Amino acid sequence: MTHATAVIKGEAVAAHVRDTLEDVFDTVAETRTDIVALLEQASAGEDGPVTSDMAALRPGLQARLAAHALVSGVGFVATPGLLTDVPAWLEWWQAGSDGTVRPLLLDLDPEHSAYSDYTHWDWFALPRDTGQRAVAGPYVDYLCSDEYSLTLSAPVTVGGRFAGVAAADVYLRHFEAAVMPLLKRLPGSAHLVNARGRVAASTDPHHLVGSLTKGPDFAALVAGTSEPGRFGGLRLYPCDGVPLVLLVSDG
């Protein structure tokens, strides 16, 4: 058997997925650090933070997009009411197919926009409700790119209060290119799921990408409050801190 086709262990694949997405979460963490510093300074003023303050984030966001090939979009999504001059705000920058970096410009007026309430979407709701990092999707990202995507996000808190999320988008096709070669070398069919059980990548025709799969408490596995093991004919491998779980069949 050649090296290219050698069977690989589930622990090794879970570690590779972790390392792949930790690079993206590093980008999210850097963005969160900038946001907290900006909001702490702006909140010390009489008027509180406003949209013009968000311009200070832009050099860092643009630099991170240029530096990380896997990241297609990055930014800050404010909790409604955080900024004193608008009801809602996204400070979001994305990379175009031609390599240019441009802002996402959205109408968030609740009188006109279908996107004005983003608080129910997993990439916002999971970090808000759990206080933990999240991987949302894959889903068709109608808000930003119309691409099938994953969104990695983390809560932003200032003074003990939730202020929104720092987040980064990864096109699903890029994520699959990074992880599928190893998934295919596992001894059985396999799929990756997020904390809600949504399939993020798969070699199993019974668990298609984007579908919800039944199983144990994936959120507990992701949080480390439940021990990995087996479920039915599947072996479970949490991705060690990254909110995904690898499930591998017995073949």
C-alpha positions in Angstrom: 0.0 0.0 0.0 1.5 3.4 -1.0 1.8 6.3 1.4 -0.9 8.2 -0.7 -3.5 5.6 0.0 -2.5 4.4 3.4 -5.3 4.3 6.0 -5.1 7.1 8.6 -6.4 7.1 12.1 -9.4 9.2 13.3 -7.3 11.0 15.9 -5.0 12.3 13.1 -7.8 13.5 11.0 -9.5 15.3 13.9 -6.1 16.9 14.7 -5.8 18.1 11.1 -9.3 19.6 11.1 -8.4 21.3 14.4 -5.2 22.8 13.0 -6.9 23.9 9.8 -9.6 25.8 11.6 -7.5 27.1 14.5 -5.7 29.2 11.9 -9.1 30.8 11.1 -10.0 31.1 14.7 -6.7 33.0 15.3 -8.0 35.6 12.8 -11.3 35.8 14.7 -9.4 36.2 18.0 -7.2 39.0 16.6 -10.3 40.7 15.3 -12.0 40.3 18.7 -9.0 41.9 20.5 -9.2 44.9 18.2 -13.0 45.2 18.8 -12.8 45.1 22.6 -10.1 47.8 22.6 -12.1 50.0 20.3 -15.3 49.6 22.2 -13.7 50.1 25.6 -12.3 53.4 24.4 -15.5 54.5 22.6 -17.7 53.6 25.6 -15.7 55.9 27.8 -17.0 58.9 25.9 -20.2 60.7 26.5 -22.0 59.4 23.4 -20.9 55.8 23.4 -19.7 53.9 20.2 -21.0 55.1 16.8 -20.6 53.8 13.3 -17.7 56.1 12.5 -15.7 54.5 15.3 -15.7 51.2 13.3 -13.3 52.6 10.7 -10.5 51.9 13.1 -11.0 48.2 12.6 -10.6 48.3 8.8 -6.8 48.2 8.4 -6.6 45.0 10.6 -9.5 43.3 8.8 -8.0 44.1 5.4 -4.6 42.8 6.5 -6.1 39.5 7.8 -8.0 38.9 4.6 -4.8 39.4 2.6 -2.8 37.1 4.9 -5.1 34.1 5.2 -6.0 32.2 2.0 -8.7 30.2 3.7 -10.6 33.3 5.0 -13.1 34.8 2.5 -14.6 37.4 4.8 -13.9 38.7 8.3 -15.4 41.3 10.6 -17.6 42.3 13.5 -21.4 42.0 13.9 -22.7 44.2 16.6 -25.6 43.3 18.9 -28.6 45.5 18.0 -28.5 48.8 20.0 -24.8 48.7 20.7 -24.0 51.6 18.4 -25.9 54.7 19.3 -26.5 56.1 15.8 -27.9 52.9 14.0 -30.1 50.0 15.1 -27.7 47.4 13.8 -24.3 47.2 12.2 -21.9 44.8 10.4 -18.3 46.0 9.9 -17.5 43.3 7.3 -14.8 43.0 4.7 -14.5 40.2 2.1 -12.2 39.1 -0.7 -13.4 39.1 -4.3 -12.6 36.5 -6.8 -10.1 38.8 -8.4 -8.2 39.2 -5.1 -9.6 42.7 -4.2 -10.7 43.4 -0.7 -14.0 45.3 -0.4 -16.6 46.2 2.3 -20.0 44.5 2.6 -22.6 47.3 2.3 -26.0 46.3 3.5 -29.2 48.1 4.2 -30.1 47.1 7.8 -33.1 49.4 8.2 -35.8 47.1 9.6 -38.4 49.0 7.5 -36.8 47.8 4.3 -34.3 45.0 4.8 -34.9 41.3 5.1 -31.4 41.1 6.8 -32.1 43.6 9.5 -32.5 40.8 12.2 -29.4 38.6 12.1 -29.6 37.6 15.7 -31.3 34.3 15.0 -28.6 32.9 12.7 -26.3 30.3 14.3 -23.1 32.3 13.8 -24.6 35.0 16.0 -26.9 33.0 18.3 -24.5 30.2 19.3 -21.7 32.5 20.7 -24.3 34.7 22.3 -26.1 31.9 24.0 -23.2 29.7 25.0 -20.3 32.1 25.4 -18.2 29.8 23.3 -16.7 29.8 19.8 -18.9 28.3 17.1 -18.8 26.9 13.6 -22.1 27.6 11.7 -23.1 26.0 8.5 -22.5 25.0 5.9 -25.2 27.2 4.4 -25.7 29.4 1.4 -24.4 32.8 2.6 -27.0 35.1 0.9 -25.9 37.9 3.2 -22.3 38.1 2.0 -21.3 36.0 -1.0 -24.1 33.6 -2.2 -21.5 30.9 -1.7 -21.9 27.7 0.3 -19.9 28.6 3.4 -18.9 28.0 7.0 -18.8 30.9 9.5 -16.5 30.7 12.5 -17.4 33.1 15.2 -16.6 34.0 18.8 -18.5 36.2 21.4 -17.3 39.8 22.1 -17.9 40.9 25.6 -17.1 44.4 27.0 -17.6 45.1 30.7 -19.2 41.7 31.1 -21.9 42.4 28.5 -22.3 40.8 25.1 -21.5 43.2 22.4 -21.7 41.0 19.3 -19.5 38.5 17.5 -16.2 38.5 15.7 -16.3 36.2 12.8 -14.7 34.8 9.6 -16.2 33.1 6.6 -14.6 30.1 4.8 -16.0 28.9 1.5 -17.0 25.3 1.9 -15.1 24.3 -1.3 -11.9 25.6 0.3 -12.6 23.8 3.6 -13.3 20.5 1.7 -10.1 20.9 -0.3 -8.2 21.1 3.0 -9.9 18.1 4.8 -11.4 15.7 2.3 -8.1 14.0 1.2 -7.6 12.8 4.8 -11.3 11.9 5.3 -11.1 9.6 2.3 -8.1 7.8 3.9 -10.1 6.8 7.0 -10.9 3.1 7.3 -14.7 3.8 7.1 -17.0 6.4 5.7 -16.9 9.6 7.8 -18.5 13.0 8.3 -17.8 16.1 10.4 -20.6 17.8 12.3 -20.9 21.0 14.2 -22.5 21.4 17.7 -26.0 21.3 16.2 -25.3 18.1 14.3 -25.1 19.8 10.9 -22.7 18.1 8.5 -19.7 20.2 7.4 -17.9 17.6 5.3 -18.6 14.0 4.4 -17.6 10.9 2.6 -20.7 9.1 3.7 -23.7 9.1 1.2 -26.0 8.7 4.2 -24.9 12.0 5.7 -24.8 14.7 3.1 -23.1 18.1 3.5 -25.5 20.6 5.0 -27.9 18.0 6.4 -28.7 17.5 10.1 -27.6 14.2 11.5 -28.9 12.4 14.6 -26.4 11.4 17.3 -25.3 12.0 20.8 -25.2 15.4 22.4 -22.7 17.0 20.0 -22.7 20.3 21.9 -21.6 18.5 25.0 -18.8 16.7 23.1 -17.7 20.1 21.6 -17.7 21.7 25.0 -15.8 18.8 26.6 -18.5 18.0 29.1 -19.2 14.6 27.5 -16.7 11.8 26.9 -16.1 10.7 23.3 -16.7 7.1 22.5 -19.1 5.3 20.2 -22.6 5.9 18.9 -24.2 3.0 17.1 -21.7 1.9 14.6 -19.8 5.2 14.7 -16.6 6.2 16.5 -16.6 9.8 17.7 -13.5 12.1 17.6 -14.0 15.7 18.9 -11.6 18.1 17.2 -9.9 19.1 20.4 -11.2 22.6 21.1 -12.6 23.4 17.6 -16.4 23.0 17.7 -16.6 20.1 15.3 -16.9 16.3 15.8 -15.6 13.6 13.5 -17.8 10.5 13.1 -16.2 7.4 11.5 -18.1 4.2 10.6 -16.8 0.8 11.4 -16.4 0.3 7.7 
